[in-house]
Amino acid sequence: MSTPPPIDAVLAELVEEFDLLGDWEGRIEYVIDLGKDLEPLPEADRIDGNKVPGCAAQVWLAVRHEGDRLSFMADSDSALSKGNIALLLRLYSNRTPDEILGFDARAALDRLGLPSALTRQRANGLNSMVGRIRDAAVSAQK
């Protein structure tokens, strides 16, 4: 497994991609397209323990410990939620717990303008997804 580029570099790529898209309709379409590229989540990982509470749709997030790094697999029954989790996995997957916990997701998502483009319930779901990833990082530090 190769080491990903720094998380800030991945965020900068996303910001550049979002800026090229212009309007929110294009950005939301792009997020949905990100979800289409997610690897299928194994049926064994579609369990209640992997569901992310607080999401408008069903979202599953499975954590894999690979050495000192955490990788994530996810899926959703909603195209937009699937895109949101795909975006988060692009930022967070294959990172150390310290990298995950040292990254300000709220500021990053605000920089992308994503929460303001979502309904309150979807934005809350996005925050729940980030919370679940951070919880996994805290647990891995113990």
Backbone as ProteinMPNN parsed JSONL, in Angstrom:
{"seq_chain_A": "MSTPPPIDAVLAELVEEFDLLGDWEGRIEYVIDLGKDLEPLPEADRIDGNKVPGCAAQVWLAVRHEGDRLSFMADSDSALSKGNIALLLRLYSNRTPDEILGFDARAALDRLGLPSALTRQRANGLNSMVGRIRDAAVSAQK", "coords_chain_A": {"N_chain_A": [[0.844, -1.175, 0.0], [0.65, 2.129, -0.928], [1.835, 5.272, 0.321], [-0.382, 7.928, 0.753], [-0.688, 11.204, -0.85], [-0.008, 14.227, 1.059], [-2.666, 15.195, 3.275], [-3.54, 17.838, 3.104], [-2.762, 18.461, 0.521], [-4.448, 16.834, -0.97], [-6.874, 18.002, -0.302], [-6.436, 20.518, -1.484], [-6.43, 19.774, -4.188], [-9.108, 18.954, -4.436], [-10.421, 21.388, -3.897], [-9.582, 22.868, -6.096], [-10.77, 21.35, -8.147], [-13.492, 21.666, -7.478], [-13.723, 24.441, -7.77], [-13.459, 24.716, -10.512], [-15.85, 23.75, -11.381], [-17.827, 25.576, -10.883], [-21.054, 26.417, -10.611], [-23.513, 25.311, -8.119], [-25.071, 23.202, -8.878], [-23.497, 21.771, -10.677], [-21.431, 21.064, -8.947], [-22.69, 19.393, -7.071], [-23.47, 17.343, -8.769], [-20.922, 16.421, -9.432], [-20.045, 15.452, -6.934], [-21.835, 13.324, -6.644], [-20.941, 11.785, -8.785], [-18.422, 11.06, -7.779], [-19.152, 9.17, -5.902], [-19.923, 7.076, -7.513], [-17.578, 5.864, -8.163], [-16.749, 4.445, -5.972], [-15.444, 1.512, -4.449], [-17.191, -1.593, -4.382], [-18.943, -2.344, -1.389], [-18.314, -5.036, 0.694], [-20.784, -7.536, 1.416], [-20.606, -8.565, 3.992], [-19.823, -6.391, 5.464], [-22.006, -4.792, 5.608], [-23.479, -4.194, 8.047], [-25.326, -3.513, 11.084], [-23.596, -2.398, 12.984], [-21.8, -0.977, 11.44], [-23.248, 1.049, 10.37], [-23.82, 4.511, 9.869], [-25.04, 6.642, 12.158], [-27.547, 9.24, 12.101], [-27.675, 10.045, 9.503], [-29.507, 10.955, 6.568], [-29.952, 9.001, 4.731], [-29.223, 5.458, 4.408], [-26.034, 4.72, 5.464], [-23.055, 3.012, 5.327], [-19.996, 2.421, 6.973], [-16.972, 0.98, 6.956], [-14.083, 0.072, 8.764], [-10.649, -0.473, 8.288], [-7.706, -1.697, 9.672], [-4.501, -1.158, 8.832], [-1.468, -1.792, 9.406], [-0.019, 1.041, 10.772], [-1.957, 2.63, 9.803], [-5.272, 3.729, 8.852], [-7.8, 2.525, 6.818], [-10.71, 2.977, 4.848], [-13.873, 1.702, 3.88], [-16.908, 2.165, 2.183], [-20.469, 2.651, 1.701], [-23.68, 3.626, 0.425], [-27.266, 3.897, 0.292], [-28.13, 6.033, -1.068], [-27.456, 8.214, -3.719], [-26.295, 10.791, -3.382], [-25.411, 10.776, -0.691], [-23.632, 8.675, -0.894], [-21.759, 9.829, -2.581], [-20.862, 11.902, -0.907], [-19.614, 10.438, 1.17], [-17.649, 9.193, -0.324], [-16.078, 11.37, -1.051], [-15.092, 12.077, 1.476], [-13.639, 9.756, 2.056], [-11.662, 9.959, 0.169], [-10.173, 12.004, 1.261], [-9.524, 10.978, 3.846], [-8.866, 8.184, 3.883], [-6.407, 5.617, 4.322], [-4.714, 6.842, 6.138], [-2.86, 7.899, 9.062], [-3.967, 7.693, 12.493], [-3.257, 10.097, 13.812], [-2.974, 11.908, 11.666], [-5.605, 11.984, 10.753], [-6.974, 13.004, 12.993], [-5.715, 15.433, 13.266], [-6.611, 16.971, 11.227], [-8.73, 19.508, 10.137], [-11.787, 18.97, 9.48], [-14.239, 20.308, 9.302], [-13.522, 22.943, 8.551], [-12.338, 22.32, 6.111], [-14.483, 21.248, 4.623], [-16.113, 23.488, 4.608], [-14.489, 25.136, 3.102], [-14.719, 23.909, 0.658], [-17.311, 24.506, 0.322], [-19.343, 22.792, 0.68], [-21.226, 22.082, 2.87], [-23.08, 24.239, 2.789], [-24.384, 23.819, 0.437], [-25.983, 21.712, 0.831], [-28.976, 20.204, 2.203], [-30.11, 20.813, 5.555], [-30.396, 18.37, 6.932], [-28.861, 16.613, 5.339], [-26.357, 17.869, 5.585], [-25.956, 17.502, 8.313], [-25.752, 14.726, 8.295], [-23.37, 14.442, 6.854], [-21.603, 15.551, 8.707], [-21.903, 13.593, 10.673], [-20.72, 11.43, 9.391], [-18.044, 12.291, 9.26], [-17.579, 12.415, 11.996], [-17.732, 9.699, 12.675], [-15.48, 8.682, 11.347], [-13.474, 10.076, 12.698], [-13.894, 9.043, 15.274], [-13.069, 6.408, 14.857], [-10.367, 6.855, 14.474], [-9.623, 7.835, 16.995], [-10.142, 5.563, 18.56], [-8.233, 3.845, 17.467], [-5.905, 4.898, 18.42], [-5.701, 4.087, 21.007]], "CA_chain_A": [[0.0, 0.0, 0.0], [1.474, 3.326, -1.02], [1.452, 6.387, 1.177], [-1.086, 8.948, -0.043], [-0.139, 12.556, -0.714], [-0.495, 14.877, 2.289], [-4.105, 15.453, 3.285], [-3.762, 19.21, 2.622], [-2.613, 18.435, -0.936], [-5.691, 16.249, -1.491], [-7.881, 19.061, -0.163], [-6.165, 21.539, -2.502], [-6.926, 19.209, -5.453], [-10.572, 19.017, -4.404], [-10.814, 22.797, -4.01], [-9.375, 23.232, -7.496], [-11.809, 20.68, -8.932], [-14.776, 22.313, -7.19], [-13.71, 25.789, -8.351], [-13.661, 24.591, -11.964], [-17.234, 23.366, -11.654], [-18.665, 26.774, -10.856], [-22.318, 26.455, -9.868], [-23.754, 24.219, -7.179], [-25.629, 22.041, -9.568], [-22.34, 21.032, -11.181], [-20.674, 20.512, -7.809], [-23.441, 18.261, -6.517], [-23.317, 16.269, -9.757], [-19.568, 15.903, -9.277], [-20.023, 14.647, -5.709], [-22.545, 12.08, -6.972], [-20.023, 11.008, -9.626], [-17.395, 10.481, -6.906], [-19.743, 7.976, -5.294], [-19.986, 5.99, -8.498], [-16.259, 5.238, -8.233], [-16.442, 3.678, -4.757], [-15.408, 0.055, -4.572], [-18.36, -2.183, -3.714], [-18.765, -2.734, 0.006], [-18.697, -6.44, 0.879], [-22.022, -7.764, 2.176], [-20.247, -8.797, 5.396], [-19.652, -5.091, 6.118], [-23.299, -4.094, 5.657], [-24.066, -4.582, 9.328], [-25.774, -2.371, 11.873], [-22.445, -1.787, 13.646], [-21.1, -0.101, 10.502], [-24.129, 2.127, 9.91], [-23.521, 5.831, 10.422], [-26.289, 7.247, 12.614], [-27.715, 10.666, 11.837], [-27.717, 10.308, 8.063], [-30.838, 10.863, 5.977], [-29.968, 7.712, 4.025], [-28.397, 4.449, 5.058], [-24.619, 4.826, 5.12], [-22.205, 2.056, 6.039], [-18.582, 2.781, 6.961], [-16.155, -0.088, 7.536], [-12.715, 0.511, 9.043], [-9.603, -1.494, 8.188], [-6.421, -1.309, 10.257], [-3.412, -1.666, 7.999], [-0.283, -1.249, 10.06], [-0.355, 2.221, 11.58], [-2.903, 3.432, 9.028], [-6.668, 3.314, 8.765], [-8.444, 2.701, 5.518], [-12.157, 2.915, 4.996], [-14.73, 1.318, 2.762], [-18.225, 2.687, 2.519], [-21.526, 2.606, 0.703], [-24.943, 4.224, 0.84], [-28.381, 3.642, -0.612], [-28.432, 7.323, -1.694], [-26.352, 8.652, -4.587], [-25.613, 11.953, -2.81], [-24.682, 10.336, 0.503], [-22.517, 7.854, -1.374], [-20.767, 10.787, -3.055], [-20.28, 12.584, 0.254], [-18.68, 9.551, 1.872], [-16.518, 8.99, -1.235], [-15.234, 12.551, -0.905], [-14.403, 11.955, 2.764], [-12.659, 8.678, 1.963], [-10.534, 10.491, -0.603], [-9.37, 12.775, 2.209], [-9.13, 10.302, 5.075], [-8.462, 6.782, 3.828], [-4.98, 5.298, 4.303], [-4.051, 7.849, 6.978], [-2.635, 7.541, 10.459], [-4.933, 8.368, 13.37], [-2.834, 11.48, 14.066], [-3.312, 12.709, 10.486], [-7.061, 12.151, 10.737], [-7.401, 13.877, 14.088], [-5.086, 16.734, 13.104], [-7.196, 17.644, 10.07], [-9.974, 20.213, 10.465], [-12.757, 18.603, 8.44], [-15.265, 21.355, 9.168], [-12.932, 24.027, 7.751], [-12.131, 21.796, 4.758], [-15.782, 21.158, 3.949], [-16.539, 24.873, 4.379], [-13.669, 25.638, 1.995], [-15.343, 23.37, -0.55], [-18.656, 25.051, 0.248], [-20.285, 21.678, 0.605], [-22.378, 22.132, 3.786], [-24.088, 25.236, 2.403], [-25.105, 23.326, -0.748], [-26.786, 20.567, 1.252], [-30.037, 20.468, 3.178], [-29.619, 20.689, 6.938], [-30.313, 16.952, 7.28], [-27.696, 16.056, 4.623], [-25.159, 18.437, 6.207], [-25.797, 16.78, 9.584], [-25.268, 13.399, 7.944], [-21.96, 14.596, 6.498], [-20.893, 15.707, 9.981], [-21.909, 12.286, 11.335], [-19.711, 10.608, 8.709], [-16.741, 12.767, 9.745], [-17.485, 11.99, 13.397], [-17.46, 8.255, 12.716], [-14.076, 8.522, 10.944], [-12.65, 10.56, 13.823], [-14.028, 8.065, 16.36], [-12.21, 5.274, 14.511], [-8.988, 7.286, 14.716], [-9.42, 7.886, 18.451], [-10.071, 4.172, 19.015], [-6.976, 3.25, 16.999], [-4.805, 5.451, 19.222], [-5.706, 3.485, 22.342]], "C_chain_A": [[0.887, 1.235, 0.0], [0.927, 4.416, -0.097], [0.773, 7.45, 0.316], [-0.378, 10.295, 0.068], [-0.674, 13.185, 0.58], [-1.972, 15.261, 2.166], [-4.416, 16.876, 2.788], [-3.628, 19.298, 1.104], [-3.867, 17.857, -1.587], [-6.813, 17.281, -1.408], [-7.678, 20.129, -1.233], [-6.638, 21.064, -3.879], [-8.447, 19.312, -5.533], [-11.072, 20.454, -4.573], [-10.691, 23.247, -5.459], [-10.461, 22.62, -8.385], [-13.164, 21.357, -8.728], [-14.845, 23.702, -7.809], [-13.956, 25.751, -9.856], [-15.126, 24.334, -12.31], [-18.201, 24.547, -11.614], [-19.901, 26.646, -9.99], [-22.538, 25.195, -9.023], [-24.342, 22.987, -7.828], [-24.49, 21.152, -10.082], [-21.547, 20.377, -10.07], [-21.381, 19.303, -7.205], [-23.37, 17.078, -7.48], [-21.951, 15.604, -9.634], [-19.459, 15.01, -8.045], [-20.711, 13.303, -5.964], [-21.66, 11.179, -7.836], [-18.908, 10.373, -8.805], [-17.896, 9.176, -6.284], [-19.795, 6.797, -6.24], [-18.664, 5.238, -8.6], [-15.886, 4.448, -6.979], [-16.406, 2.191, -5.065], [-16.634, -0.509, -3.87], [-18.019, -2.605, -2.285], [-19.194, -4.185, 0.156], [-19.955, -6.57, 1.742], [-21.732, -7.943, 3.661], [-20.077, -7.492, 6.173], [-20.939, -4.276, 6.193], [-24.064, -4.531, 6.912], [-24.447, -3.324, 10.106], [-24.614, -1.647, 12.544], [-21.659, -0.847, 12.751], [-21.986, 1.022, 9.959], [-23.742, 3.43, 10.615], [-24.847, 6.454, 10.852], [-26.344, 8.729, 12.254], [-27.737, 11.029, 10.37], [-29.148, 10.148, 7.555], [-31.022, 9.523, 5.278], [-29.202, 6.685, 4.857], [-26.971, 4.604, 4.54], [-23.876, 3.826, 5.984], [-20.767, 2.502, 5.879], [-17.81, 1.703, 7.694], [-14.714, 0.408, 7.648], [-11.783, -0.685, 8.93], [-8.328, -0.925, 8.803], [-5.336, -1.972, 9.43], [-2.118, -1.06, 8.508], [-0.693, -0.085, 10.946], [-1.381, 3.115, 10.894], [-4.311, 2.85, 9.081], [-7.13, 3.515, 7.331], [-9.927, 2.446, 5.732], [-12.794, 2.429, 3.712], [-16.128, 1.765, 3.159], [-19.2, 2.489, 1.365], [-22.753, 3.291, 1.289], [-26.02, 3.837, -0.162], [-28.846, 4.932, -1.296], [-27.223, 7.775, -2.507], [-25.585, 9.832, -3.979], [-24.824, 11.572, -1.56], [-23.471, 9.496, 0.121], [-21.396, 8.767, -1.898], [-20.086, 11.515, -1.921], [-19.267, 11.698, 0.963], [-17.47, 9.263, 0.982], [-15.542, 10.162, -1.142], [-14.44, 12.464, 0.399], [-13.341, 10.857, 2.725], [-11.441, 9.127, 1.165], [-9.602, 11.292, 0.31], [-8.74, 11.894, 3.291], [-8.564, 8.893, 4.939], [-6.95, 6.643, 3.677], [-4.159, 6.351, 5.041], [-3.795, 7.289, 8.373], [-3.711, 8.229, 11.305], [-4.556, 9.829, 13.641], [-3.157, 12.395, 12.892], [-4.807, 13.01, 10.465], [-7.494, 13.164, 11.787], [-6.814, 15.287, 13.981], [-5.672, 17.557, 11.968], [-8.537, 18.251, 10.457], [-10.99, 20.001, 9.343], [-13.79, 19.7, 8.231], [-14.746, 22.503, 8.295], [-12.747, 23.576, 6.303], [-13.444, 21.756, 3.986], [-16.343, 22.55, 3.678], [-15.775, 25.475, 3.207], [-14.206, 25.142, 0.652], [-16.743, 23.942, -0.751], [-19.724, 23.982, 0.276], [-21.456, 21.797, 1.581], [-23.468, 23.113, 3.368], [-24.889, 24.796, 1.175], [-26.059, 22.191, -0.401], [-27.936, 21.015, 2.14], [-29.443, 20.281, 4.569], [-29.436, 19.216, 7.313], [-29.11, 16.294, 6.6], [-26.396, 16.577, 5.226], [-24.893, 17.764, 7.557], [-25.266, 15.376, 9.344], [-23.79, 13.422, 7.595], [-21.111, 14.754, 7.758], [-20.839, 14.387, 10.749], [-20.869, 11.355, 10.712], [-18.307, 10.984, 9.186], [-16.54, 12.302, 11.194], [-17.139, 10.517, 13.524], [-16.008, 7.965, 12.344], [-13.153, 8.961, 12.082], [-12.719, 9.602, 15.008], [-13.138, 6.845, 16.109], [-10.752, 5.612, 14.773], [-8.676, 7.342, 16.201], [-9.284, 6.458, 19.002], [-8.753, 3.511, 18.637], [-5.775, 3.746, 17.795], [-4.659, 4.761, 20.572], [-4.874, 2.233, 22.394]], "O_chain_A": [[1.777, 1.365, 0.841], [-0.263, 4.467, 0.213], [1.296, 7.828, -0.732], [0.434, 10.504, 0.97], [-1.676, 12.725, 1.128], [-2.452, 15.606, 1.086], [-5.432, 17.095, 2.128], [-4.297, 20.112, 0.467], [-4.3, 18.335, -2.636], [-7.607, 17.417, -2.338], [-8.649, 20.597, -1.828], [-7.183, 21.852, -4.652], [-9.003, 19.705, -6.559], [-12.03, 20.703, -5.305], [-11.576, 23.918, -5.989], [-11.002, 23.288, -9.265], [-13.897, 21.593, -9.688], [-15.892, 24.107, -8.315], [-14.589, 26.65, -10.409], [-15.581, 24.664, -13.405], [-19.261, 24.515, -12.238], [-19.815, 26.754, -8.767], [-21.862, 24.179, -9.183], [-24.128, 21.864, -7.371], [-24.527, 19.93, -9.932], [-21.046, 19.264, -10.23], [-20.742, 18.306, -6.868], [-23.226, 15.935, -7.047], [-21.834, 14.382, -9.72], [-18.853, 13.94, -8.1], [-20.211, 12.261, -5.54], [-21.629, 9.964, -7.647], [-18.488, 9.255, -9.104], [-17.148, 8.207, -6.161], [-19.718, 5.646, -5.811], [-18.631, 4.101, -9.07], [-14.814, 3.843, -6.93], [-17.22, 1.676, -5.832], [-17.073, 0.044, -2.862], [-16.947, -3.15, -2.018], [-20.315, -4.538, -0.212], [-20.157, -5.801, 2.681], [-22.526, -7.519, 4.501], [-20.174, -7.483, 7.4], [-20.958, -3.192, 6.777], [-25.131, -5.142, 6.842], [-23.96, -2.228, 9.829], [-24.635, -0.422, 12.664], [-20.92, 0.002, 13.252], [-21.525, 1.853, 9.177], [-23.387, 3.439, 11.794], [-25.688, 6.762, 10.007], [-25.311, 9.385, 12.12], [-27.81, 12.209, 10.026], [-29.903, 9.312, 8.051], [-32.126, 8.981, 5.241], [-28.61, 7.018, 5.884], [-26.734, 4.618, 3.332], [-24.039, 3.789, 7.204], [-20.353, 2.911, 4.794], [-17.968, 1.525, 8.901], [-14.197, 1.072, 6.749], [-12.09, -1.774, 9.415], [-7.923, 0.194, 8.489], [-5.264, -3.198, 9.343], [-1.721, 0.033, 8.102], [-1.601, -0.207, 11.769], [-1.644, 4.228, 11.35], [-4.511, 1.659, 9.318], [-6.876, 4.552, 6.719], [-10.329, 1.778, 6.684], [-12.319, 2.706, 2.611], [-16.484, 1.744, 4.337], [-18.816, 2.205, 0.23], [-22.844, 3.506, 2.498], [-25.73, 3.496, -1.309], [-29.842, 4.926, -2.02], [-26.092, 7.72, -2.024], [-24.357, 9.871, -4.053], [-23.684, 12.007, -1.394], [-22.413, 9.599, 0.742], [-20.217, 8.493, -1.674], [-18.875, 11.729, -1.954], [-18.181, 12.156, 1.319], [-16.363, 9.104, 1.497], [-14.326, 9.968, -1.153], [-13.243, 12.75, 0.416], [-12.264, 11.014, 3.3], [-10.317, 8.719, 1.457], [-8.383, 11.257, 0.143], [-7.561, 12.047, 3.613], [-7.833, 8.452, 5.826], [-6.3, 7.439, 3.0], [-3.056, 6.705, 4.623], [-4.435, 6.328, 8.801], [-4.294, 9.228, 10.883], [-5.427, 10.697, 13.693], [-3.57, 13.537, 13.094], [-5.223, 14.136, 10.196], [-8.28, 14.069, 11.506], [-7.365, 16.23, 14.549], [-5.281, 18.707, 11.764], [-9.383, 17.575, 11.042], [-11.037, 20.767, 8.38], [-14.172, 19.985, 7.096], [-15.452, 22.977, 7.405], [-12.97, 24.353, 5.375], [-13.507, 22.179, 2.832], [-16.974, 22.776, 2.646], [-16.336, 26.23, 2.414], [-14.156, 25.85, -0.354], [-17.298, 23.876, -1.848], [-20.879, 24.238, -0.065], [-22.6, 21.628, 1.158], [-24.652, 22.847, 3.572], [-25.958, 25.343, 0.906], [-26.85, 21.758, -1.239], [-27.877, 22.08, 2.756], [-28.391, 19.66, 4.727], [-28.44, 18.854, 7.937], [-28.413, 15.496, 7.227], [-25.434, 15.822, 5.366], [-23.744, 17.489, 7.902], [-24.427, 14.888, 10.101], [-23.04, 12.53, 7.99], [-20.034, 14.167, 7.868], [-19.839, 14.094, 11.405], [-20.215, 10.586, 11.417], [-17.486, 10.114, 9.478], [-15.456, 11.852, 11.563], [-16.345, 10.132, 14.382], [-15.372, 7.104, 12.951], [-12.169, 8.288, 12.385], [-11.711, 9.372, 15.676], [-12.529, 6.314, 17.038], [-9.985, 4.767, 15.236], [-7.591, 6.944, 16.624], [-8.405, 6.188, 19.82], [-8.217, 2.708, 19.4], [-4.741, 3.081, 17.836], [-3.607, 4.846, 21.206], [-4.772, 1.603, 23.446]]}, "name": "protein", "num_of_chains": 1, "seq": "MSTPPPIDAVLAELVEEFDLLGDWEGRIEYVIDLGKDLEPLPEADRIDGNKVPGCAAQVWLAVRHEGDRLSFMADSDSALSKGNIALLLRLYSNRTPDEILGFDARAALDRLGLPSALTRQRANGLNSMVGRIRDAAVSAQK"}
